[in-house]
Amino acid sequence: MSILGISRTYKTARRLQQIINVFLRHGFGQIIDQIQLGRYIPFKKRLRSFGRWAPLALRGPTIPERLRVAFGELGPSFIKFAQLLSSRPDLVTPRYANEFKKLRDEVPPFSTKEVESIIEEELKLPADKAFKQFDKAPLAAASIAQSHMATLIDGSDVVVKVQRPGIKEQIESDISILSGIARLLDKYVPESRFFNPMSIVDEFSKTVRKELDFTREAKNCYRFKNNFEYNPDIYIPKVYTEFTTERVLVMETIKGVRVDDIKAIDAFGLDRKRIGRTIVDAYFKQILTDGFFHADPHPGNILVMSTGAVAFLDFGIVGRVSDKLKETMADTFMALIEKDFDRLADLYVDLGIISDKAGPDTVREDLKEDLQDLLEPLYGLPLQEVKLAQYLDAITQLAIKHNLTMPPDLLLVNKSLLILESFGRQLDPDFDIVAASGPYAAMIIESRISPPRLYEKAKKNIMEISDFAFLLPKQLKQIIKKTLKDDLQMKMYHVNLPDFIKDMDKASNRIAFAMVVSAIIMGSAVLYAAGVGPTAFGISIPGVFGFAFAFLLGIWLIISIIRSGRL
């Protein structure tokens, strides 16, 4: 193994030990032991616990609270991980998701010397040569990067976003550790499979790796700028590509106020209702027309300018909506507007990934009943009195109940719409986000039956049918050949068989171990009684050593049984 490989292994082991110590401190020793990571627990703590950890539910604050605090202590990777989990209530349940929302992406800034070193390394220029003026005090510090105000040589005011030193290596190391923990959870904690830990870590790794590449964020910014090129009410800042690399991003400074600063907006003398409508129209265009939307619309990322234009910032997290998902969402909004709740149930089942444990028809009927119970009280209400936040939260609860896993991009859409509704109602108490979606939804539904779209669908279907017609005879021929040669193989997999075999192995190993201990005791008794071998005070020394060895092995067996929790 190379020196670099040894160094990485050592660092990973040290980091894993640090992670385990933090989780131990917050009462997760039982889980650590259960997933076979007990060897990383310090010997004193293992001896003190004697393999018996206090149950999670009996340790003060709730489990989600303690998990949130632990993630906060473990730094940037785990803060980002918690933020991802906060947007996936369908996977971790709303109880955990709501707790993780409290974890703020705020960490201490890194030194100006490090900032200047990274700028020089990335731009091949010292900071004082690249910028006419550079503010050493950070504008904001987050888990992945921090921002500084600066002025270019040509006098343009810009914001410089600089990636934290060593953050990429730390995140890659933490992703490796999280992947390992996820596999262990899936293997040793069957109840964790409901959350699908390996899928969560995989989604996190894809998301955070995209955020680590600022050139990708710059491309996202350009795409948004092109999408809103002819809309004077939406402003997308300019990116200075000549000063942008994977670790440094230089973007035009936007002068404006946060969208939730109502007093400042009123001081500009702007029409709040118009601003709310502008923001919502922009989002429905992104989601239902462009299929590419800003997925992190918190108040700091949406500014209102003195001209009345709305500026969007920070394009690190974006969502994509496929044509099929756009059509389904348009149908959903139209069904809500028309209060066609039977159609709504069908759409939500189509959107969700149905569990193998229940058939689609069963899920559909049960979901329809629950939707009817949920939505019947809304029949007589005007649409503006229907709170989208409550509606989407209730839908998420139903998805969890019926074991439906919603597509990640759909959940990003839901999260964005919830935040938008909050902005909209702050700017205009009579704001109606469902009604605002109507024109865009109708446009998509109309385009679905347009001649060009019907032609494209027909063409695609004909191609698929022709491919199937050409391939079918060949595939049938292969099946018949294999059948005649007795070469046809079928693979069968029993869902619980590996766990059963593992438990049987453990039980048989313990029985064999106990028999070996018994044999040593019996042999030692014979040696002791016969006085065979060297003796001391008339006692057989091999017999005494045999008893001592059997005693230690017996204690070891008892401790392993106690630690397993299966007496």
N, C-alpha and C positions, 0 to 999 in steps of 0.2 A: 504494500500500500504506500502511495506517495506521502511525503510530508504534509502536503496540502490536504490530502484525504484524511490523514490522521488528525490534523488540526480541525477540520470541519466536523469529524466525528466527535472529537473532544468537546467542541463548542456546542454541538447539538445535545450531547449528553448533559452538559452543564446547564443548558437552557431548559431541558426537560426536567432536570432536578429542581430548578427554580420554579417552573410551572407547577410541579407536584407539591412543592413546599407551600406555595400560595394557596392551592386548592385544599391542602391539609389544614392550613390555618383557618380556612373558612368552612371546615366541617365536612369535606368530601372524601375523607379517608376510606370510607366503606366502598365507594365507587373505585378508587385507585386500587384498593386491594382486589376488588372483584375483577378488574380488567388486567390483572397479573402484572402491575407495575410496582408491587410492594418492595422490590429490590432497590428502588430509588428512594424509599422512605428511610430517613436516618435511623440507625440502629436503636438509639435511645427512645425515639418515638414509637418504634415497633414494639420494643420491650415494654414500654409503658402501657400501650394499648392491648398487648398480648393478643393481637389479631382481632379484637372486638371493638369496633368503632360505634360511637353513639349514632342511633338512627338519625337520618337527615332531618326528619320532621320535628325532632325534639331539641333543636339547637338554636333557639332564639329567633332571629329574623327569618323570613320565609326563604325557601330555596332560590327563587328567582332573584331576590334582593342580594343574597350572598354571592350568587353567580355573577351578577352585575358588578358588584364591588371587586370581585376577583379579576374579572376581565379588565376593569379600570386599572388595577395595580399592575397587570401584565403588559401594559403598554400598547403602542400603535396597532399592531396586528390584531390583538384581541379586541381593541376598541372598534376597529373596522368590522371585525367578525360579529360583534354584538349589534352593530348598526345594521348589518345585513339581516341578522336574525329578527331585528325589530320590524323589518318590512316583510317577514314571512310568518304571520300568525297562523297560516294554514299548516305550517310544519311544526312550529314550536308552541302553539296555542297562544291566544291573546294574552293570557296571564304573563307569560315570559316576554312576549313581544312588547307589551306596554311597559314592563320594567326596564327592558334594554333601551327603550326610547329616552330614558333619563340619562343615559351615558353620553356625555357631551364630547365632541371631537376637539378637545382643547388640551394641549400639553405645553410644557415650558418651552420657550424658544431656544434655538441653538445659537451659538456665538456668531458675531459679525465676522470674525476671522474665518470661520468655517464657511460662511455664506460667500465671502469674497474668494476663498480658495476654490469652491465649486464653480463659481461663475468663471474664474480664470481657466479652470480645467476644461469646462464645457465650451466656452466661447473663444478660447485661445487668446483672450485679451484680459488685462487687469480690469477690475471694476471701474477704476477712474478713467480708463481709456474708452470703455464701452459706454459709460454714462457720464453726462455732464455733471449730474448731481445724483447722489444715492443716499437715501435715508437709512441710517444704520439701525434705527429703532423699527422693529417689525410692525407692519400694519395688522397682521394676524398670524397666529401660529397654530397649525393643526397637526394631526398625527403623521401625515405623509410629507407635508411641505409647509413653508411659511412664506409670507408675502411682504414685499418692501415697496414703498413709493420711490420712484426715480424719474429722472429727466434724461432723454436721449441727447446726443450731441446736437441734433437738429432742433432741439427745444420742445419736442413732444413729451407730454407727461404720460408716464406708463406705470404699470404695476408689474413687478418682477416676482415671479413665483419660483422658489428654489426648493428642490427636494432635500429632505433630511439626509445627512451623511450616514451611509451604511444601512439605510432603511430597506433597500431592495434585498440585501443579504439577510437582514433580520426577518423580513416577511417570508422569504423563501424558506428559511430555516423553520419558522413557525408553521408554515403551511405543511412542511414535511412532518412535523411533530403532530399537528392536528389530524393529518391523514392517518398517521399511525394510531392515534387515540380513537379516531372514528372506526377504524377496522376492528380494534379491540372491543369497543363498545358493541359493535354489530355482532361480534363473535361470542362475547361473554355476558352481555346484558340484553337478553331477548326483548325486553320491554322498550329498549331504545330504538328498535327497528321502526316503530311508529313514526319517529322523527326523521328516519332515513339519514343518519349522521354523515355517511360517505357522500351522499348527494349534496348535502349542505356545504361540506368542505370543498367539494368540487366547484360548486357555484361561487363560493367565496374566492377561491383561487383565481377563477376566470375574471371575476369583477375587479379584484384588487390589483391584478397584474395589468389590467387595462389602465387603471388609475396611475400606475407607476410610470407610464409612458406619456410624457407631455406632448410629444408630437402627435399622438392620437387625439389628445384633447384639442390641439390646434386644428386638426382636420375636422373634428366635430364642429368647432366654431365656424369654420369656413362653410360647412354644409348648412348650418343654421342661417348664416348670412345670405347664402344664395336662396334659401327657401323663403326668406322675408325681404328679398331685395326690393320688391315693389310695394312694400307696406311701410308708409312713413310713421306709423304709430309704434312700430317695433324696432328697437335699436340693438344690434349685435356688435360688440367691440371689435376693433381691428387687432389682429395678431401680427406681430413683427417676426416673420419667419426667419430673417437673417440672425435674430437673437434667440431663436427657439431651438432647443435640443430635447433629448429624452429627459433631462433633469432640470432644465431651466425653461421657463415660459415667460415671454414678455408680451403684455397685452395693454392696449389703450386704457387709460384711466377714464372711468365714467363718473361724472358728477351728477349725483341724484340722491334721493332719500329712499330708505327701505319702504317696501310696499305696505308694511304694517304701521308705519309712522303717520297716522292719520292727521295729527296736528301740523306736521311739516307739509303734507300734501295740501291741506286747507290753506296754509300760508302762501303756497304757490298760486292760490286762486284757481285750482283745477277742479273739474267736474269728476267727483269720485265715482259716480255711476258709470261714466264713460270709461274710466281707467279699469274698473272691474270688468266691464264688457270686453275691453281690449285684451286683457290678460287671458280671459276665458276663451275668447275667439282664437287667440294665438295658440292656446293649448289644444283646442279641438282641431285646429288645422294641422298641428304637429301629429296628433294621435290618429285622427280619422282620414286625413288627406295625405300628409307626407309619410306617415308610418315611421317617424323618427322624432323622438321627443326628449326634452330636458327632464331627466328623472330625479333631480334633486332641487325642487322648487321651494326651498326654505326662504324666509323673508330677506336674508342677507344676499341671496342670489337673484333677487328681482328688485330693481331700482326704478323709481319714478323720477323722470327728469323734469326740469322746470318748464320744458316745452310741452309737456303732457305725454311725451313718448315713454314707452316702457322698455327698459334695458334688461337683458338676461345675462348673467355671469356664470362662470364655472361650469364647463361642459365636460367634466371628467366622467360623470355618470349619465349615460343616455340609455334610452329604451328603444326597442324596435318593435313594430307591429306588422305582422304579415298581412297580406291581402285577405286571407281567410278570417284572421282575428278581427281585422277592421270591419268586415261584413257582419260578423257575429256581434261585435260591440254596437254597431249601428242598429242591428235588429233589437238588441237589448234596450237601447235608449228609446227606440220607437215603441217597443212593448211597454216600457214604463210610461211613456207619454200617453199611449192609448189604453193603459191599465189592462193589458192582455197578460194576466199572470200565468195562464196555462202555457203560453208561448215562452214566458220567462223561465219556467221550470225546465223546459226542453233545452233552452239555450244554455242554462247553467250546467246541466248534465253534459252537454256537448263540449263546453269549455273545460270541465274538470276531467282529470284522469281517474277513471273509475277503478276502484280496488277489485282485485280478483275474487275477493271474498263474497261479493254480491253481484248479481247480474244487473245489467243496465236497466232492464225494465223494472226491477224491484227498486233500484235507487231512484229512478224517475218518478215512480208513483209515490214513494215515501217523501221525496223532496217536494213534489207538488202539494202534498198535504201540509207540510211544514211551511211552505211558501204562502199557501192560502191563509194559514193561521197568522203568519207574520204580516201579510199585506191587506187582509180584509179590513182592519181598522183604518187603512189609508184610503179606502174607496171614496169616501165623501170629502176628503181634504183637497184644497187647491194644491197644485204641484209645488208652489213656493213654500208651503208649510211642511213639505216632506224633507226631512233632514237626510241628505245623502250620506253623511258620516255614519248616522245610526243605521241606515239601510245597508251600507256596505259591511259594517261591523256584524250585523245580523246575518248577512249572506255568508260571511267568513265563518261564523259559528256553525251555520248549517253545513257548509262544506266540510268542516272538521267532523261534525256529527256523522255525516254520510261517507266519510273517508274519501273525499274528493280532494285531489291536489291540484291547485290552480297553477297555470303556467307562470313562470317568474315575471315575464314582461307584463302580463295582465295585472299582477300584484303591484308592479311599479306604476302602472296606469292608475289603479285604485288609490294608491298612496298619493299620487300627484293630484288626483281629483279631490281627495279629502282636504288637502292643503289649500287647493284652489277655492273650494267652497268656503273655507274659513276666511280667506282673503276677501272673497266676494261679499260675504255677509258683513265683514267689517267695513268695506267700502260702501255697500248698499244693503240695508236691512231687508229689502224686498227682493234680493237677488235670487234667481231661480236657475241653478246650474243644469237641471234636467231639461228645462225648456230651451236653454241656450244651445244644447246639443242638437236640437231638432233639425235646423237647416242642414248641418253637416251630415247627420244620419240619413236624412231624406235624400241628400245628394248621392251618397254611396249606394243607397238602395235603388235609386233611379239608374245609376251608372251600371248596376248589375245586369239590367235588362236592355242595355244599349246594344245596338247591332254589332259594334266592334268587339265588345266584351263577350257577347254570345258566340261570335265567330271564333274568338280565341279559345273559349271553353270547348266548343265543338271540335275544333282542330286538335286540341290536346287529348280529348276523349278518343277521337278516331285513331290517333297515334298509339295510345295505350292499348286499344282493342287490337290494332294490327300487330303490335309487338307480342301481345298475348297469343294471338292466332298463329304466329310464326313459331313461337317458342313451345307451345303446348305439345305438338306432335313429338318433338325432340325429347322433351322431358318425360312424356309417357313411355317413349321407346326405352329410355334409360331405366325407368322404374320396372318395366316388364323384363328387361335383360337381367337386372339384379335379382328380381324375384325368381326367375328360372334358374339362376346360378346359386340360389340360396344365399345371396350376398346382401339382401335387404336388411338394414340395421335400424333398430328403433332405440332411441335413448329415453330412459325414464328416470325421473329424479323425485325421490320422496322428500317432501318439504322438511319434515322434522327428523329424518333419518340420521344426518350428521350429528345433531345434538344428542340423539339417543345413543349413538355409537360412542360419542365422547363420554357421556355419563357412565355407560357400561365399562369403558376402559378404566375410568377413575375408580369405579367400584371394584373391578377385578384386581386392579393394582393394589388397592388398599387391603383386599382379602389376602393377596399373595404376600404383601408386606407383613401383615399380621401373622400369617403362617410361618414366615421366616423368623419373626421375633419369638413365636411359640417354640419353634424348633431349637433356637439358641438357648432359650430358658430350659427346655427339656435336656439338651446336651450338657448345659452347665450344671444342672441338678445331678445328672449321672456322674460327671467328673467330681463334683463336690462330695457325693455320697461314697464314691469309690476311692477318693483320695488320690486320684491319678495325677501324675506330673509333680512339679515342685510344690512343696507345701510350706506354710508358715503357721506356727502354732497349731499344727495338725489340720489346717484348712487348705484345700486345693487352690492354688493361685490361679490356674487357668479357669477353674470353675467360678471364682469370684469375678475375674475379668469378664467372663461370659455373662454373668448376671448384670454387671455394670453396663456392658454394651447393650444388652437387651433392654435394660431400664431406659437408657438414653434413646434408643430407637422407638420404644413404646411412648415416651414423652413426645417425641417428634411426631409420631402418628396421631396422638391425641390432639396436639396443637393444630395440625393440618386439618383435622376434622372440625375442630372448634372454629377455625378461621373460615372454613367453607360455609359455616352457618347451617349445616345439615347434620344434626346429632341424631 
